[in-house]
Amino acid sequence: MIYGIGADICDVRRIRASLDRYGERFAQRVLAPGEMATWQARSARWPERGVRFVATRFSAKEAFSKAIGLGMRMPMTWKSCEVGKLPSGAPVLVLHGALKAWCEARHLQALISLSDESDYALSYCIIQTVGPAAATLPPTP
């Protein structure tokens, strides 16, 4: 059963300006440790790919925070939500700490889609209930 839906569009130029102004500090604020390593590797080879990487992660985390209904407040934090990828290459959200516990207590599972093109990064997130909680929630109108 669908628990929530979130979407976000991010202006890549805004992320570029933040990286230009604050450098790695901005990336460290938004990215989880595993994402930081990928960002550093991509930025070293092709800086523009690094900027888009941060923009898609920023967008994905915003979409997820909207879908769970918390926005950017506890237990949702930038670093507690990490965008990973499955062996197939499909994106997957990996949750950590209190956010992971919060979602597990509610039997929530996230589905995420990311895309970027020149000046924009787009993310779409669907949160669904799985297991016993799906049967106890009232139907959505």
Secondary structure, 3 states (H helix, E strand, C coil): CEEEEEEEEEEHHHHHHHHHHHCHHHHHHHCCHHHHHHHHHHHHHCHHHHHHHHHHHHHHHHHHHHHCCCCCCCCCCCCCEEEEECCCCCEEEEECHHHHHHHHHCCEEEEEEEEEECCEEEEEEEEEECCHHHHHCCCCC
